[in-house]
Amino acid sequence: MTHTYKVMVIAGEASGDILAAGAMAELKASLDTPVEFIGVGGEQMAKQGLISAFPMKELSIMGIAEVLPHIPLILKRIKQMVELAKIEKPDLLLTIDSPDFCHRVAKRVKKETGIPCVHYVSPSIWAWRRNRVFKMAKYLDHVLALFPFEPEFYKPSALKCSFVGHPVVARLAPDKVKEKEDTLLLMPGSRTREITSLLPVFYKAALRLKEEGAIKQIKCALATDDDFTLAKEMAPSLQKEDCIIGDARYAAMAISKLAFAASGTANLELAVLNTPMVVAYTTGKLTAFIARKIIKVPFISPTNWVLGKKVIPELLQEEFTEEAMLTSARQALSKNAAQIEALKIIETSLTTQNPNAEVARILSSYLKA
């Protein structure tokens, strides 16, 4: 009987779904032994053969106050994942981002099964609770980091951390264009909270820019068709033909003159495509209050983290208003060439030879051990 590796993979949001799918595809291609995947993921992981144990969207919740009503369900899903690992006995657990959920699963899986546990996307330990690396070392075998500065923070502990590069570079390089169109792309994120809090302001500011003649058309990128109903509620005059769904957003990102984007992976994607942007984020008042007490970071956009300076305009919480978006957008458009030039640094900062291949190589070492 031919041996088959069994890998349990858990992703909690759209960006993790993409990262996981790339790693899964590369792992299958690089091994002579078949690989079976179990766990939780989205559409991209499903294309690689995963049948998700429950909808990934259940885990796409941000903010302390926002999570509270969902705690019973989250605890139920943690228990479900631990039981799945005990029943299926996978050779490896790979968790991607979403540390609040994934680390709780990994901690119990490591204790109850002893299998290797690898976490892809380092938590923001440079921002707060740097000492948690010592706790993580008790249940994780390896952390795969997207940013080159992250492994340094793990050196005081016994936990391995490897910079594997960001797959966004290789994935989007073919989509680059030389000529931009007079399009403003709205990217409010994939979470319900992000769409409801960001899109109304994004859209109102965009309409005013269009009236001024700064841009000719407005497009809105959404993760799934289901998000359009909610988007329509937030921006009533938004038409279905103006919405870009799923992977089609990459072509739209490449040709857009400017983007309004939620803080997150989309910022790096826009940067690789040399598309200027204005970044915004808002969360519940309680979450924001607590975050300001414990999190000490100079930027909210990962693009600015990598660049080490505030190249991309950022609007957070009460700073995020229609007028502020307009002011930032006008400045970004007037300094379009300067921002594009600064963004070119991102590609060389994030790349390795092949990030997915590097991830697959590390995962293979645990499967073959």
Stockholm file with secondary structure:
# STOCKHOLM 1.0

chainA/1-369         MTHTYKVMVIAGEASGDILAAGAMAELKASLDTPVEFIGVGGEQMAKQGLISAFPMKELSIMGIAEVLPHIPLILKRIKQMVELAKIEKPDLLLTIDSPDFCHRVAKRVKKETGIPCVHYVSPSIWAWRRNRVFKMAKYLDHVLALFPFEPEFYKPSALKCSFVGHPVVARLAPDKVKEKEDTLLLMPGSRTREITSLLPVFYKAALRLKEEGAIKQIKCALATDDDFTLAKEMAPSLQKEDCIIGDARYAAMAISKLAFAASGTANLELAVLNTPMVVAYTTGKLTAFIARKIIKVPFISPTNWVLGKKVIPELLQEEFTEEAMLTSARQALSKNAAQIEALKIIETSLTTQNPNAEVARILSSYLKA
#=GR chainA/1-369 SS CCCCEEEEEEECSHHHHHHHHHHHHHHHHHCSSCEEEEEECCHHHHTTTCCCSSCGGGGCCCSHHHHGGGHHHHHHHHHHHHHHHHHHCCSEEEEESCHHHHHHHHHHHHHHHCCCEEEESCCCTTTSCTTHHHHHTTTCSEEEESSTTSGGGGTTSSCEEEECCCTHHHHHGGGCCSSCEEEEEEECCSSHHHHHHHHHHHHHHHHHHHHHTSCSEEEEEESSTTHHHHHHHHSTTCCGGGEEEGGGHHHHHHHEEEEEEESSHHHHHHHHTTCCEEEEECCCHHHHHHHHHHCCCSCSSHHHHHHTSCCSCEEEGGGCCHHHHHHHHHHHHHTHHHHHHHHHHHHHHHCCSCHHHHHHHHHHHHHCC
#=GC SS_cons         CCCCEEEEEEECSHHHHHHHHHHHHHHHHHCSSCEEEEEECCHHHHTTTCCCSSCGGGGCCCSHHHHGGGHHHHHHHHHHHHHHHHHHCCSEEEEESCHHHHHHHHHHHHHHHCCCEEEESCCCTTTSCTTHHHHHTTTCSEEEESSTTSGGGGTTSSCEEEECCCTHHHHHGGGCCSSCEEEEEEECCSSHHHHHHHHHHHHHHHHHHHHHTSCSEEEEEESSTTHHHHHHHHSTTCCGGGEEEGGGHHHHHHHEEEEEEESSHHHHHHHHTTCCEEEEECCCHHHHHHHHHHCCCSCSSHHHHHHTSCCSCEEEGGGCCHHHHHHHHHHHHHTHHHHHHHHHHHHHHHCCSCHHHHHHHHHHHHHCC
//
